[in-house]
Amino acid sequence: MTDEEKRAAIAAYREQKVESGIYALSCLPSGQRWVGSALNLATIRNRLWFTLRLGNDRHPGLQDAWNAHGEDGFDFEILERLKADDLGAGRDRRLKERLLKWAEELQATRI
């Protein structure tokens, strides 16, 4: 996590402006892509990197690519931001719909 990302995460936490949304991971050497949804985009990259470093990822293809190419072989991108307040009661359903849309559009594996 960069210093800028850390500052943004701290500011979002303090202001309680948590954004949910869809993110993508790309393995640059292999061209593989994964997309996922997160209830808190401010912390998701750090959590993913931590999980992958420990080798505890539940997605074998992603963990294999990480083990083969390391952190420098990956790109992290936020594809879509959705304010938690805007998602309302159908939050999980809405995130799933957006995740399926991005997975299809990018021909990526859902995580």
C-alpha positions in Angstrom: 0.0 0.0 0.0 1.4 3.4 -1.0 1.6 6.3 1.4 -1.2 8.0 -0.6 -3.4 4.9 -0.3 -2.7 4.8 3.5 -3.7 8.4 3.9 -6.9 7.9 1.8 -7.8 4.8 3.9 -7.3 6.7 7.2 -9.3 9.7 5.9 -12.1 7.5 4.7 -12.2 5.7 8.1 -12.2 9.0 10.0 -15.0 10.5 7.8 -16.8 7.1 7.6 -17.0 7.5 3.8 -16.4 3.9 3.0 -16.8 3.0 -0.6 -17.7 -0.4 -1.9 -17.0 -1.6 -5.4 -15.3 -3.8 -7.9 -11.5 -4.2 -8.3 -9.3 -6.1 -10.7 -6.0 -7.9 -10.3 -3.9 -8.5 -13.4 -0.8 -10.7 -13.6 1.3 -8.8 -16.1 3.6 -11.7 -17.2 0.8 -14.3 -17.7 -2.1 -12.0 -18.8 -4.4 -13.6 -16.3 -7.1 -11.4 -14.7 -9.3 -11.6 -11.6 -12.1 -9.4 -10.4 -13.6 -9.1 -7.0 -16.0 -7.1 -5.0 -15.2 -5.3 -1.7 -17.3 -3.6 0.9 -14.3 -1.4 1.7 -12.1 -0.4 -1.3 -9.8 1.6 1.0 -8.3 -1.5 2.6 -8.8 -4.2 0.0 -5.4 -4.0 -1.8 -3.5 -4.3 1.5 -5.6 -7.2 2.6 -5.2 -9.0 -0.7 -1.4 -8.5 -0.7 -1.2 -9.7 2.9 -3.2 -12.8 2.1 -1.2 -13.7 -1.0 2.1 -13.2 0.8 1.0 -15.7 3.5 0.0 -18.1 0.8 -3.5 -18.4 2.2 -5.5 -17.4 -0.9 -8.5 -19.7 -1.6 -8.1 -19.2 -5.3 -5.3 -21.6 -6.5 -4.8 -19.9 -9.9 -4.3 -16.6 -8.3 -2.0 -17.9 -5.6 0.0 -19.9 -8.2 0.5 -16.7 -10.3 1.5 -14.7 -7.2 4.0 -17.4 -6.2 5.5 -17.5 -9.7 5.7 -13.8 -10.4 5.5 -12.0 -7.0 4.1 -8.6 -6.2 5.9 -6.8 -8.9 4.2 -9.0 -11.5 0.7 -7.7 -10.5 -1.4 -4.6 -11.2 -4.3 -3.6 -8.9 -7.1 -1.4 -10.3 -10.3 -0.2 -8.9 -12.9 -0.6 -11.6 -16.0 0.9 -10.0 -16.8 2.7 -6.8 -20.2 2.5 -5.1 -20.9 4.5 -2.0 -22.2 2.3 0.8 -25.2 4.7 1.3 -26.2 4.4 -2.3 -26.3 0.6 -2.3 -29.0 0.4 0.3 -30.6 -2.8 1.5 -29.7 -4.7 -1.8 -26.0 -4.1 -1.3 -24.8 -7.7 -1.7 -27.1 -8.3 -4.7 -25.9 -5.1 -6.4 -22.2 -5.9 -5.8 -22.7 -9.4 -7.2 -24.4 -8.0 -10.3 -21.6 -5.5 -10.9 -19.0 -8.2 -10.3 -20.6 -10.5 -12.9 -20.7 -7.7 -15.4 -17.0 -6.8 -15.0 -16.0 -10.5 -15.0 -17.8 -11.0 -18.3 -16.5 -7.8 -19.9 -12.9 -8.4 -18.9 -13.1 -12.2 -19.4 -11.7 -12.5 -15.9 -12.0 -15.0 -13.1 -14.2 -13.9 -10.1 -12.7 -14.0 -6.7 
